[in-house]
Amino acid sequence: MSLATLLFLGAVAVSAGFAITAAERGDGPGYALFKPLTTFIVLLGAAFLVLPAQPLYRSVIVLGLALSLAGDVLLLRPRLFAAGLGVFLLAQFTYLAAFSLGNPARAAQLPWLLPFVVAGAAVAGAVWGGLGRLRPAVLLYVAVAAGMVWRAAMRLELPTIPHPSAFHAMAGALLLMISDAILAVRRWRRPSRLGHALELAAYWMGQFFIAMSVRR
């Protein structure tokens, strides 16, 4: 691992640690500073600190990270939750598009989509009663998230895609799905401060792995 990559990882870990600590302490200003800052550091790392295997792939991943950063900012305001959810939906769709580059969907791959659809449906079912008017948006979000993880998983079988890149994309996509599941349960089923810390940790680990998937 290069020095630049180590510095990238260290900067993300330190900023994420401050954000999680601020969230646990109820430090609103600190959380408002370090939450978007952590995602911004991940974005900068993907854009400048690693050499890309495919420039187009990196560009689409960076766009997804930029949308995630915008979603982070919107979610700092409870009144803008629906708008933040919409922006994160665009980010998930952008990642799905990135993971599909050079990786066209085939009928033989469809059985591998089922586990991710079932997992997403289970989470949606668990929080269904609390969703209210957000039910259609959450169902769409679950569908796109399942597709994103599926396309990331299918990159693992392609000899034209470096295995580290495929592995990082798959790990990152799974962690984002886990983070979203924790957020949904914590918001609409059972509030938990520990759940918030786990949600944030999974979120930034996922974004970091996706950023690292641009490496050649």
C-alpha positions in Angstrom: 0.0 0.0 0.0 1.5 3.4 -1.0 2.1 6.3 1.3 -0.6 8.3 -0.4 -3.1 5.5 0.2 -2.2 5.2 3.8 -2.6 8.9 4.3 -5.9 8.7 2.5 -7.1 6.0 4.8 -5.8 7.8 7.9 -7.5 11.0 7.0 -10.8 9.3 6.4 -10.6 7.3 9.7 -9.7 10.4 11.8 -12.5 12.5 10.3 -15.0 9.7 10.6 -14.0 9.2 14.2 -14.6 12.9 15.0 -18.0 12.7 13.3 -19.1 9.6 15.2 -17.8 11.0 18.5 -19.7 14.3 17.8 -22.9 12.3 17.0 -22.6 10.2 20.2 -22.1 13.4 22.3 -24.9 15.3 20.7 -22.4 17.9 19.4 -24.5 19.3 16.5 -21.9 21.8 15.2 -19.1 19.2 15.3 -21.3 16.6 13.5 -22.3 19.1 10.9 -18.6 19.8 10.2 -17.1 16.4 10.2 -20.0 14.4 8.5 -19.7 16.1 5.1 -15.9 16.6 5.6 -15.4 12.9 5.8 -17.2 12.2 2.6 -15.4 15.1 1.0 -12.0 13.5 1.9 -13.2 10.2 0.4 -14.2 12.1 -2.8 -10.8 13.9 -3.0 -9.0 10.5 -2.5 -10.9 8.9 -5.4 -10.4 11.9 -7.6 -6.7 12.6 -7.0 -4.8 10.2 -4.8 -5.1 6.9 -6.6 -4.2 6.0 -10.1 -7.4 4.8 -12.0 -7.7 1.6 -13.8 -10.3 3.2 -16.1 -10.7 7.0 -16.2 -14.3 6.8 -17.1 -15.1 4.5 -14.2 -13.3 6.9 -11.8 -15.3 9.8 -13.2 -18.6 8.1 -12.5 -17.5 7.0 -9.0 -16.5 10.6 -8.2 -19.9 11.8 -9.4 -21.5 9.2 -7.0 -19.4 10.5 -4.2 -20.3 14.1 -5.0 -24.0 13.2 -4.8 -23.4 11.4 -1.5 -21.7 14.5 -0.2 -24.8 16.6 -1.2 -27.0 14.0 0.5 -24.9 14.2 3.7 -25.5 18.0 3.8 -29.2 17.7 3.2 -29.7 15.1 5.9 -28.2 17.5 8.4 -31.6 19.2 8.3 -34.5 16.9 9.3 -36.9 18.9 7.2 -34.9 18.0 4.1 -34.8 14.2 4.7 -36.9 13.4 1.7 -34.7 15.5 -0.5 -31.6 13.9 1.0 -33.1 10.4 0.3 -33.7 11.5 -3.3 -30.1 12.6 -3.8 -28.8 9.4 -2.2 -31.0 7.5 -4.6 -29.2 9.3 -7.5 -25.9 8.4 -5.9 -26.9 4.7 -5.7 -28.0 4.8 -9.3 -24.7 6.4 -10.3 -22.8 3.6 -8.6 -25.0 1.1 -10.3 -24.0 2.7 -13.7 -20.3 2.6 -12.7 -20.4 -1.0 -11.8 -22.1 -1.8 -15.1 -19.3 -0.3 -17.2 -17.8 -3.2 -19.1 -20.1 -5.5 -17.2 -23.4 -5.8 -19.1 -26.2 -7.7 -17.3 -26.9 -11.2 -18.6 -29.8 -13.5 -18.0 -27.5 -16.1 -16.4 -26.7 -13.5 -13.7 -30.3 -12.9 -12.6 -30.3 -15.6 -9.9 -27.5 -13.7 -8.1 -29.9 -10.7 -7.9 -32.4 -12.6 -5.7 -30.5 -12.5 -2.4 -30.0 -8.8 -2.5 -33.7 -8.2 -3.4 -34.8 -10.5 -0.6 -32.5 -8.7 1.9 -33.8 -5.3 0.8 -37.4 -6.5 1.0 -36.9 -7.8 4.5 -35.7 -4.4 5.7 -38.5 -2.6 3.9 -41.0 -5.0 5.4 -39.6 -4.4 8.9 -40.1 -0.7 8.7 -43.1 -0.6 6.5 -45.6 0.6 9.1 -43.6 3.8 9.8 -42.9 4.8 6.2 -46.1 6.6 5.4 -45.9 8.6 2.2 -42.3 7.6 1.7 -43.3 4.0 0.9 -42.9 4.3 -2.9 -39.6 6.2 -2.6 -38.2 3.6 -0.2 -39.3 0.7 -2.5 -37.5 2.4 -5.4 -34.4 3.0 -3.2 -34.4 -0.7 -2.2 -34.6 -1.8 -5.8 -31.8 0.5 -7.0 -29.6 -0.5 -4.0 -30.1 -4.2 -4.7 -29.2 -3.7 -8.3 -26.1 -1.7 -7.3 -24.8 -4.5 -5.1 -25.7 -7.1 -7.8 -23.7 -5.3 -10.5 -20.8 -4.9 -8.1 -20.9 -8.6 -7.3 -20.9 -9.5 -11.0 -17.7 -7.6 -11.6 -15.9 -10.3 -9.6 -16.4 -12.9 -12.4 -14.9 -10.7 -15.2 -11.3 -11.4 -16.1 -11.0 -7.9 -17.7 -11.6 -6.2 -14.3 -8.7 -6.3 -11.8 -9.7 -8.4 -8.8 -8.8 -5.8 -6.2 -11.1 -3.3 -7.9 -13.9 -5.8 -8.1 -13.5 -6.8 -4.5 -13.4 -3.2 -3.2 -16.5 -2.4 -5.2 -18.4 -5.4 -3.9 -17.4 -4.7 -0.3 -18.3 -1.1 -0.6 -21.7 -1.7 -2.1 -22.5 -4.3 0.6 -21.5 -1.9 3.4 -23.6 0.9 1.9 -26.6 -1.4 1.8 -25.9 -2.4 5.5 -25.7 1.3 6.4 -29.0 2.0 4.7 -30.6 -0.9 6.5 -29.4 0.3 9.9 -30.6 3.8 9.1 -34.1 2.6 8.1 -34.5 0.5 11.3 -33.1 3.2 13.5 -35.4 5.9 12.0 -38.6 4.0 11.4 -38.5 1.0 13.8 -36.2 1.3 16.9 -34.1 4.5 17.6 -30.6 3.6 18.8 -27.5 5.8 19.5 -25.3 2.7 19.0 -27.1 2.0 15.7 -26.2 5.5 14.6 -22.5 4.9 15.2 -22.7 1.6 13.3 -24.6 3.2 10.5 -22.0 5.9 10.1 -19.0 3.5 10.3 -20.5 1.2 7.7 -21.4 4.2 5.5 -17.8 5.6 5.4 -16.2 2.2 5.1 -18.5 1.5 2.1 -17.6 4.8 0.5 -13.9 4.3 1.1 -13.9 0.8 -0.5 -15.9 2.2 -3.5 -13.3 5.0 -3.8 -10.5 2.4 -3.7 -12.1 0.4 -6.4 -10.9 3.0 -9.0 -7.3 1.8 -8.4 -5.6 -0.1 -11.2 
